[in-house]
Amino acid sequence: MSQPNQYELLKQRRFLPFFLTQFLGAFNDNVYKNALVILVAYHAASLSRLDANTLSNLAQALFILPFFLFSATAGQIADKLEKSFLIRLVKLAEIAIMALGAMGLYWRSLPLLMTGLFLMGLHSTVFGPVKYAYLPQHLEQEEIVGGNGLVEMGTFLAILVGTLLGGYLIAEGSATPVAATVVALAVLGYVTSRWVPRSPAAAPDLAINWNPFSETWRILQFMRGNRTVFLSVLGISWFWFLGALYLSQFPVYTKEVLSGKEEVVTVLLALFSVGVGIGSLLCERASGRRIELGLVPFGSIGLTLFGIDFYFASTGLPAHAAAGAADFLGEPAHWRILADLALIGIFGGFYIVPLYTLIQTRTEASHRSRVIAGNNVLNALFVVCAAVLAIVLLDLGSSIPQLFLAAALLNAGVAIYIYTLVPEFLMRFLIWLLVHTVYRLDKSGLEHIPESGPAVLICNHVSYVDALVIAAACPRPVRFVMDHQIFRIPVLSFIFRTGRAIPIAPAREDPDALARAHDQIAGALEEGDLICIFPEGKITYDGQLSPFRPGVKRIVDRTPVPVVPLALRGLWGSFFSRHEGPAMTKWSRIAKRIYSRISLVAAPPVAAREVTPELLHGIVLQLRGDRL
């Protein structure tokens, strides 16, 4: 039976009303904002004595200012209050804000227009922490990647369609259609919010600190206490830096580099936004419905490679008269640009979804909304930094393609720096590559592995990559107990050390190392970790299951936890096995076994008091069956 995919969530009340509510909010933001920007650009003289550029920059600043001023407060409120109630309050406020903005549009009142824009920024500031803290409360562990993918897809689709609709409605200079639309969207958003299910407050007793500056600093300090989460937040903010850098340059890039008309800007925006949406949706399939950090380096590699190619594709283009969308799309010289831009978006989706999911799942529930609020502050800061960098480089004489090249190269440097600080990302990437390029991995019975708490996993030992396959398949991080000689193999050693594997030596070789290993195992189990051990004590030479050693019983006698038997199938005869000689010496096996099907199966847990080597051996032998 196939597993349900992320689209099944769109049929369920716990997700659909929330999805529609957040989509309509982002949609309305962009309808109003783009209509205002175009109105300012073409009718500045009738609104104010200020020129169009000044007014446009003022509008952007007013929209982003609330993220700096009120994110910390919004995060506290989202942790303190029940979330469906807070969502409905925000949506009611949106109706009032859009009514104010509609009056500004109808009367051509710049103060009302700018006030409405500032308040919509405040609306987004309050809704953001609720948006990402809601999902972990209503989605299962295996659903959260798909749920985040849908939300990211919806957000970028809302930005695209809202921007297009706002520009279209205001194109003739009439504000009435825009005014009616934004109010109608706000009302519709409130209607959908009425069906959002209750979400209990994470920290109902929280005393709110109304000082935004001290609270922002406190949140940032809290985030730094969890290094992986903090660097993931920085990674998300970096993506918004790149996105802002690309999107802000599209109009001038289209005019000066591509010789395109305004409608070509829309084509570029659409490709980028749809690309991010596609990448976001593909995350669930690529990750096997689990939180797969290996997709983050995969995404960053794509962002760099296609960002660099975007520069080369944008140089040496022949000069021609200003082209519309149809003529632009019909020119083969432009297809490489379009492909690069779409792929930048797709790899951006691969990059951003796992990071959001990691923050949601590795942050304490009582602080989740505040951490997301801190993320929003940093996102806004990085967007401002992107604007400053663009201004500086362009003033120094750089071209826009050179600016894109600088962004791609900076992305490579930032990625290397982050993966050096948190090797877990790179380790997961190597594991992900293994099971998605060398093998096709089938999984069965893994629901027997506890979702939380300590347990010991035991498995047959067929090859040098057994631990990597189990790590790729297991829904939780696993600490492996492995032979100290395998632990020291180059390249694999990096992965094992990063995964906090525990090297073990036989008593006859190093009794002190054996005792230290058992102490580490006991400590890990007491902390609630999963431990995996290969009880044969060696990789098989003949494909058969060797007798199990008594080490597992010694472990559970000291720390009574359930033991989950696993069995690997299909790895015997692979390049990494000892079939017909030493492993990793017969290179012809790689071509013959490329993308071969392997599987990992699990049996129900065995209670600690029932564990014997013979019982576990029999279960694993039955699980393995005849498929070696």
N, C-alpha and C positions, 0 to 999 in steps of 0.2 A: 504494500500500500504506500502510495506517495505521500510525503508530508505536506500539510497545507502550506501555501506560500503567503507572502505578505499581503497580497491583494484580498485575502479572506478577511483581513482586519477591516476593510472598507464596508463589510456587511454587518459589523458588530457595533452595538451601541457604545461599548467602552472606548471605541476609537473613532468611528465615523463623525459623530457630532463635534468632537474635539478637532479632528482634522479639518472639517468644513469651517469651524470657527476661526482657527488660526489662518487658514487659507484666505478667508474673506477679509480678515484684518490686514494681512500683508498686501492683498489685492487693493484694498481701499487706500492704504498708505500711498501706494505707487500711482494710482489714478489721480489722487489729489496732488501729490508732490510733482508729478510730471506736468500736469495741467498748469500748475502754478509756475513752474520753471519756464514753460513755453510762453505763458501769458506775460511773464516778466521780460523774457528775451525779446518778444515782438511788440510789446505795448508798454515798455518801461516809462516812456514819456508821459503817458496818461495816468500812471500810478504814482510817480514820485519824481523828484528832481535828480535822484541818483541814476547812474547809467546802468545798463542791463547787466554787465559783468559784476558790478558791485552788488546788485540785488540778487543775482544768482548765487554768488558766494555767501551772501547773508542768509539766503534760504537754506543752503546746505548746512551752514553753521548752526542755525536755529533748530534744525531737525536733529542734529547729532548732540547738541548741548545737553539735553536731558539724560543721555546715557552717562555722561560724566557726573552730573549733579545728583541724580536720583536712583541710579542702579543699586547702590548699597541699601538704601531704604526699601526699594522694591523687593530685593532679595529677602530681607527680613520679614516683610509683610507676607510674601509667598510661603515662607516657612511657618509663619505663625497662624495663618488663616486656612480654613478649608478651601480647597482650590476651585471647586466648581462655583462656589459663592463669589470668590474673587474674580473669576472669569466673567461672570454675569455683571458684576459691578463695572469691570473694565469695558464691557460691551455697551452698557448703558451710558457710560462716559463718552464712548465713541460716537454715539448718536448725538449727544449734546455738542461735542467738538465739531462734528461734520455739519451740524446745523449752523454753528458759528462760521465755519469755513464757507458754507454755501452762501450765507449772507455776504461774506467778503467777496466772493466771486460775483454775485449778482450786482452788488453796489460798487464793484471795483475799488474796494477799500483795502489799501495795503496793510494798515495795522491789523484789521481782522484776519486777512489772509495769513500774515506772518504769525499771529497769535494761534490761529488754527494749526499751522504747520508745527509750531513749537509743542502744542498740546498733543498732536499726533505722535511726535517723537516721544513725549512723556507716556502716551498710551502704549507704544511699543516697548518702552523701558520697563513698564510694570508687567506687561504680558510676557516678556521674554523668559524670566525665571520660572514662571508658572508653566510655560510651554514645554520646557525640557524636563522639569521636575515631575510633571504629570505622568509621562510615559512609564517610568519604572514602577509606578504605583499600580498600573493597570495592565502591563504587558508581562508575559512570562519571559524567562531568561532567553529562550530560543526565539522569541518574537521581537525583541527590542531592536536588533539590527534592522530588520525589515520595517519596523515602525519608524525608526529614525530615517531610513531611506525614503519612505513615503513623505515624511514631514519635510525633509530637505528638498525633495522633488517638488512638493507643493509650494514651498517657499520661493524657489527660483521660477517656477511657472507663474506664480502670482506676481512676482516682480516683472516678468516679461509681459504678461497679458495686461497687467495694470498700467505699465508704462505705455504700451501701445494704445490702450483704450483712452487713457488720459490725453495723450497727444492727439488722437483722432477726434475726440469730442471738443477739444478747445481749438482745433485747427482753423475754424472759421472765425475765431474771436468771440464766439457766443459762450457765455459762462453758464447759461441756464441748464443745458444738458449735463454738464459736469456737476453742478450743484445738486440736481435731482439724483444723479447716479450715486454720488458719495453718501448721501443721506439714506438712499435705498439700500446700499450695501451695508451700512452700519446697522440698520434695522434688521436686515437679513442675518447678519452676524449675531445679533442678540437672540434672534429666534432660534438659531442652531445651538447657541450656548445653553438654552433651556433644557436640552437633552443630554448635556455633559454630565456623567455620573459623579457622585460624591467622591472626593479625594481627601481623606483625613489629613488634618494639619500635622506637619512633621515635628514642629516644636511649638505647641500651643502656649507654653509658659514663657516663651522668649520675651525678654524685655527689650523693646526696640530702642536702638540708639539713633536719634534723629539727626545727629551730626554726620553729614555725608562723607566728610573728609576723613575723620577718625575711623568711621565704620569701613570705608573703602580700604584704608590701610590695614585694618584688622582682618578683613576678608583676604586680602592679598597675602598677609602673613600666615593665615590659616592654610591657604592653598599651598604655600611653599613647604608646609609640613609634610605634604604628600608629593614627593618629587615627581612621580610619574604623572599625576593629575595636573600639577602645575605646568610641566613641560607640554602636556597635551593641550592645556589652555593656550599656551604660547603658540603651539602649532596651529590651532584654530585661528587665532588672531593673525598669524602669518598668512593663512589662506585668504582672510578678508583683506589683508594688505595687498596681496597679488590681485585679487578680484577687483578691488578699487582702482588699482593701477591700470589694469586692462580697460575696465569699463569707462573710466573717466577720459581715456585717450581715444576711444572709438570715434567720436565725431570729427576731431581734427585729423586723426589717422586716415579716416575714410576720405576726407576732402583732399588732404595734401599728398598722401602716399598712394591711395587707390584710385584717386580721381572719381570718386563716387558721389552720388547725390544723397540726400538725407535718408532716403528709404534703404540705402545700403547699410547705414548705421543700424537700422532695425534688423537686417539680416544677420549682422555680426552679433548683435545682442541676443537674437533668438538662438543662434548656433551655440553660443557660450552657455546660455541658460538651459537649453534643452540638453546639452552635453552634461552639465552638472546633474540634471535630473536623471538622465540615463545611468550615469555612473553611480548615483545614490541608490537607484533601484537595483542595480546589478550587485550591490554589496551583499545582499542576503544570499544570493546564489553562490557568489565567489567565496563567501566565508562559511558556507555550510550551516547557516542559521545560528552562528555563534559569534562572539566578539573576537574578531580576527585582526589583531594588531599588525599582522604581516601585510595587510593591504595598505597601511600607511606609507612604508617605504616604496611599495609598488606605485602608489599614487604620486609620491614626490619625484620618483624617477621619471614618470610620464610627464609631469609638469615641467621638469627641467628639459628633457629631450625635445618635446614638442614646442616648448617655449623657445629653445635655441633655433629649431627649424622654422618657427614662425618668423624669426628675424631674417633668416636667409631667404625664405619665401617672399618676404616683403621688400627685398632689395633688387634693383635692376629691372623693375617693372616698366614696360613701355608707357610713354606719355600718351594720353588720349583725352578726348572731350569728356566732360562729366557724364558718367553712365548711371542709368537707373538700375533697379534691382535685376530686371530680366537680362539686360545687356551684361551686367556684372557677372551673373551666374552662368551666362553662356560663354564666357571667356575662359579657356582651359588654363591660362596662366594664373587664374584666381583659385582654382580648385585646391591647390596645395595649401593655400592660406585658409580656405574654409575647412579642410580636413584637420589642419593643425589646431585651429580654434575649437572645433568640436571635440577633438581628443584632449585638449587642455581642460575643457569642461568635464569630460568623462573621468579623466584621472583625478581631477579635483573632487569629484564625487567619491571616488575610492579613498581619497585622502581624508575627507572631512567627516564622513559618517562614522567610521570606527573611533575617531577621536571624541566626538560628542557622546557616543555610546560608552566609551571608557569613563568619561567624567561622570556620567549618570550612575554607572554601576560601581565605581570605586570611591565615590564620595559618600560619607555618612549621610543617611536620609535626613537627619536633623539639620544638616548644613547644605544640602544639595542646591536649594534655590539661591542661597547666598553665594555659593561658588559659581553658579551660572551667571549671577549678577556681576560678580567680579570678572568673569569671562567677557561679559558685554562691555564693561569699562575698558578692558584691554583691546577688544575688537575696535571700539571707537577710537582709541588712541592710535592703533596701527593704521586705521583708515586715514587719520589726519597725517600720520608720518608718511604714508604713501603719497598724499597730495604734496607735502613739503619736498619729498625726494624728487617727484616729477618736476616741480617748479625749479629746483636747483639744477638738475641735470639738463633740462631744456634751456635754462638761462645760460648754462655753460657751453651751449652749442650742440648738444647731443640731438640726434634725430629721434623721432618716436620709435622706429624699429630698434635703434640702439638702446632706448629706454627699456623696451621689451626684453632685449638680450641681457641687459644688466639685471632685470628682475629674475630671469631664468637662472643666471649664474649665481645670484644671491640665494635663490631657492636651494641650489645644490649645496652651497656653503652652510646654510641654516640647517638643512636636513642632516648633513654629516655631523654637525655640531650636536644636534639633538640626539642622534642615534649613538653618538659617542657617550653622551651623558646617560642615556637610557638604552643599553644594549638589547633590552627585551624586544624593542621594535624590530631591530635587524634580525635577531634570533627568530622571531615569529615569521619574518619574511623568508628566511632560508627554509624554514619548515614548510611554509605555505608553498614555496616553489617546488619542493620535493614532491609533495602529494598532489600537485596540480600539473606537473610537467613530466615527471618520471613514472608516476603511478596514478591509477584511478582507485580511490579509496571508498569502499563500501563499509557502512557501519550498522551494527545490529545489537540491540540489547543494552545500549549505553545508558538507557534510563535507569539501569540498576546502580550506576555510580551515584552516590549521594550528592544532592545539589549543594549541600553545605556540611561542614563538620569533617572530622578525620576519618580516614579509611585507608586500607592497604590494597593496592592493586597488584595482582600477580599475573605473569604472562609467560608463554613459551618464548625461547630466545633463538631466533632464526637467523638474524643478520645484524650488521653493524648499524642499521638505521631503525631498528625496532623502537627505540625510545622516541625518535623523531616522529614516527608514524603514530604512536600512541599519543604523543603530545599534540599532534595535529587533530586527532579525532576526539580527544577528551574535552568535554564541555568546561572543565575547570583546569587551572594550572596544576601541573604534576611535578613533584620532586622525585627524581629517579635515584635508586641505589644501583651503582654499577661498578664493575671491576675497575680497579684503579688504573690498569693498563689501557683499557678502552677510554677511560676518562681523559687520558693524556694525548689521544690521537689529535694531530694538528687539524685545525678548522672545526672538527667536531668538539674538541675541547672547549673552544670559545662558546659554542652553543650550550654544552653541558654546564659550564661554569655560570653562564648567564642565567640558566634555568635552575640554579642552586642545586645541581645534582650532588649526591653524596657518594664519594668514592669509598670503596670497601676492598679490603685485602683478606685473603685466607689467613687463618690463625697461624698456619705453618710458615707464612711469609712475613707477616707483621701483626702480631697479636695486639699491639697498642693501636694500630690503625683500625683494626676490627672493633675494638672497644670504643674508640672515638666515633666510628660510624654508627654504632648502636645508640650511643648517647645522642647524636644528632638526629637520628630517626625518632627516638622517643620525644625529643624536644619539638620536632616538627609536628608530630601527631598531637601533642598537647596544645599546640597553637592552632589546630584545626586543619592542617594541610593534608593533601593527598600524597601518599607515598607509593611508588611503584617499584617492585623488585622482580628480578628474573630468578626464580628459585632453583633452576637447573645449575646456576653458577657459572655457566659458560655458553657460548654460541655453539649450536649443534654442528657436528662434522658430517652427519649422515642424514639429517632431516628428521630423525626420530626424536621423540621426547625423552630426555634423560630423567632419571629419578630426581625428585625434589629434595633439596637439602633442608635441614631443620631450622634455618634462619628465620623463616616467616613465623613459625610457632614461637620462637624465642622473642620475636618482636611483639606479638599480640599477648603473650603471657605477661610481658612487662607493661604494655599499654593496651588494654583490651579495646579493640576497635573491629568493625566488620572487615572481612576480606572479600574483595570482588574478583573472581577469576575472569581472565581475559584470554583470548587466543587469536594469534595472527595467522592468516591463511594467505598463500600465494607468494610469499617472499622467498621460499626455497628455490634455488636455481637462478636467483637474481644476481646482479653484479656485486651486491653487498653481502652475499651469503658465501658459505664455504663449500658450495656444491662443486665437486670434481676438482678441488684444490683450494689454495688460499683465496680469501675474499679480495675483491677489488684489484684483480690481476687480469681477468679475462674480459678485455674491452669489447669483444664481439657481443657479449651478453647485453650491453647497453642498447645496441640497435635492435636486437631481437626482442628485448623485453620492454622497450620504451612504451610508456603509457599503458602498461599491463595492469590488469585488475587485481587488487589485493583487498583484503577485508579484515576488520577487527570485530570480534563478537564478544559479548559479555554474558555471564550467568548471574543469577541472583546472589546477593551477598551471603557469605557464610559467617555465622556468629563466631566470635573469638573462642568461646569455650569448646566449639566443635572442630576447630582447625587441627588437622594433622597433615603432614606432607603427603601421605598416601591418598587422602580424600581429595585434596586440591589437585594432585596429579591426575586422578581419574576424571575430575570435572573438566580440566583443561584438555585432556586427551579427547574427551567426548565433544567438546566445543570445536576443537581443531578438525576432527573428522579425518577424511582421506585427502583433503586438499592441503598439501604442504606449502 
